[in-house]
């Protein structure tokens, strides 16, 4: 039996959260035609600044951090699960925990090529509302803007 728990992020969690991010980030772009180079979270000043503005929760398994979610206002900015922990419902647990904490509409941008992640969000009631272009480490990426309307 696996013991999974969701709890608030603590500053001492940063090394473990960064390790999850670093292990999982490039999977977000697995189906992109461009090649991406990982910019570790601890070195990514843009994403670190955004992370510092967010509310964050972590998912633990026997006290080891195996995933996290971060949101700012009504926008989910990050949801990452360690590759070794995938397929256990961690992403769904994190998403449900975020939705339980946010009373109204929730937005997220998902790489347009990342159909697995989009499927998770669709299963929670999100619908595509358009596209936006952003960049990761200098490489442009098209994202699908998604929204779950709850209020």
Secondary structure by P-SEA (a helix, b strand, c coil): cbbbbbbbbcccaaaaaaaaaaaccccccccccbbbbbccccccaaaaaaaaacbbbbbbcccccccbbbbcccccccccccccccccaaaaaaaaaaaaacccbbbbbccccaaaaaaaaaaacccccbbbbbbcccbbbbbbbbbbccc
